[in-house]
């Protein structure tokens, strides 16, 4: 189905149909913004949609995006000369290194630096190699430091005519208002869990019971669910994090201090651990409120039920507040071991479960 002889209404994106249809209609009427901002949680599909928009802009067949031509295929593999994907680099990364290593996890702290923005500005000074546009996708722009954000603002204010910019971020509030105001903003929402479950089974060959668990753990983020289904290490890490929490709750002060020291030695894993713990205690709250439909950790339902009766709501809220504060400290270069010690010593205590 098409909205115009040259633009497809269906871009092959699972979910987010309203946004895709709106973008397709705007492209069909030649209302192409110079900059787009896609917001939503990690794994919701922002970068996938950004690549589809790049395909719709550069596809060489009609209706577009066809998804099959050389242009579409190269964009999908990040191999097209006129489409560049840029994201932050690890803390301490040296730009004489060849290629930044892949992310350890969604919570890894990275920084988009001014050197990257300057390199981008140099690239944009030249005309496209093949197509009408140069399309730049800047992932997780909330990772841009102040220097990089201010430098990029100049590009947003006076972009080259042949350039289209696509930013992604967890939330528009994490960016400078001057940057957000110069973008066309689209917010991606989580998919219904049943739809994620069905997609995992039908499109990715995941076993039904595993698909059910992954759908709940994803909280409607199909991209995360697909990644977890293909990388068992993600679920293995989650299990370790939850086991560590269960054990810590039964420990005394001395044992918790030792645990904080051990966890701090694997500092790169701490953000993912804290995110897992946040999800767990949110589930306990939902259980206490009697809303099982919102629970994500359904494979540990019995333990969640026990915690919901064992701890008071005040204890759970206090724990959530402390974990959130610790997560902020970890991103602000606060001593990780000290932050974890404070967190662990403030966790409620229970007997061995």
WOUR-V423708 format. One record per backbone hydrogen bond with DSSP energy under -1.0 kcal/mol. CO is the residue of the C=O (numbers start at 1). NH is the residue of the N-H. E is the energy in kcal/mol with one decimal. If there is no record, write none. Layout:
co={CO/CO}
nh={NH/NH}
e={E/E}
This chain:
co={1/6/7/7/16/17/18/19/20/21/22/23/24/25/26/27/30/34/35/36/37/38/39/41/43/43/45/46/47/48/49/50/51/52/53/54/55/64/69/70/71/72/73/74/75/80/82/84/86/89/90/94/105/111/112/113/114/115/116/117/118/119/120/123/134/135/136/137/138/140/141/143/145/146/147/148/149/152/153/154/160/162/164/165/166/167/168/169/171/172/176/176/177/179/180/184/186/192/193/194/195/196/197/198/199/200/207/208/209/210/211/212/213/214/220/221/222/223/224/225/226/227/231/232/233/234/235/236/237/238/239/240/241/242/243/244/245/247/248/249/252/253/254/255/256/257/258/259/260/261/263/266/267/269/270/271/272/273/274/275/276/277/278/279/280/281/282/283/284/285/286/287/291/292/296/297/298/300/301/302/303/304/305/306/307/312/313/314/315/316/317/318/319/320/321/322/323/324/325/326/327/329/329/335/336/337/338/339/340/341/342}
nh={9/64/3/4/20/21/22/23/24/25/26/27/28/29/31/30/32/165/184/167/186/169/188/44/223/224/49/50/51/52/53/54/55/56/57/58/59/8/73/74/75/76/77/79/78/83/135/137/139/111/93/97/108/89/145/117/118/119/120/121/122/123/124/126/164/84/166/86/168/143/144/112/149/150/151/152/153/156/157/158/163/134/136/36/138/38/141/40/174/175/179/180/181/182/183/37/39/196/197/198/199/200/201/202/203/206/211/212/213/214/215/216/217/218/191/225/226/227/228/229/230/231/234/236/237/238/239/240/241/242/243/244/245/246/247/248/249/250/251/350/256/257/258/259/260/261/262/263/264/265/266/269/270/273/274/275/276/277/278/279/280/281/282/283/284/285/286/287/288/289/291/290/294/295/298/300/301/304/305/306/307/308/309/310/311/316/317/318/319/320/321/322/323/324/325/326/327/328/329/330/331/332/334/339/340/341/342/343/344/345/346}
e={-2.2/-2.6/-1.3/-1.1/-2.3/-3.1/-2.1/-2.7/-2.6/-2.3/-2.0/-2.5/-2.4/-1.5/-3.2/-1.5/-1.3/-2.5/-2.5/-3.3/-3.0/-1.9/-3.2/-1.6/-1.3/-1.2/-2.3/-2.2/-2.4/-2.0/-2.5/-2.1/-2.4/-2.5/-1.8/-1.8/-2.9/-2.8/-2.5/-2.5/-2.2/-2.2/-1.3/-3.6/-1.4/-1.4/-3.0/-3.3/-2.6/-2.6/-2.2/-2.2/-1.4/-2.8/-2.2/-1.4/-2.7/-2.0/-2.1/-2.6/-2.0/-2.0/-2.5/-1.6/-2.7/-2.2/-3.0/-3.3/-2.2/-2.4/-1.9/-2.0/-2.8/-2.4/-2.2/-2.7/-1.7/-2.1/-2.2/-1.7/-1.9/-3.0/-2.3/-2.6/-2.9/-3.0/-3.4/-1.3/-1.6/-1.7/-1.3/-2.2/-2.5/-1.0/-1.8/-2.7/-2.5/-1.8/-2.7/-2.3/-2.4/-2.4/-1.8/-3.0/-2.6/-2.5/-2.9/-2.2/-1.9/-2.8/-2.5/-1.8/-2.7/-2.2/-2.6/-2.2/-2.7/-2.2/-2.8/-2.0/-1.3/-1.4/-2.1/-2.3/-2.4/-2.0/-2.4/-2.0/-2.5/-2.4/-2.4/-2.4/-1.8/-2.5/-2.4/-2.6/-2.1/-1.3/-1.4/-3.1/-2.1/-2.3/-1.9/-2.2/-2.5/-1.9/-2.1/-2.8/-2.3/-1.2/-1.4/-2.2/-1.1/-1.9/-2.7/-2.1/-2.2/-2.4/-2.4/-2.1/-1.9/-2.3/-2.1/-1.7/-1.7/-1.8/-2.3/-2.6/-2.3/-1.9/-2.6/-1.0/-1.3/-1.5/-1.9/-1.9/-1.2/-2.2/-2.5/-1.9/-2.6/-2.4/-1.1/-2.1/-2.5/-2.0/-2.7/-2.4/-2.2/-2.5/-2.3/-2.1/-2.5/-2.5/-2.1/-2.3/-2.5/-1.9/-2.4/-2.4/-1.1/-1.3/-1.9/-2.3/-2.5/-2.4/-2.3/-2.0/-3.0/-2.5/-1.1}
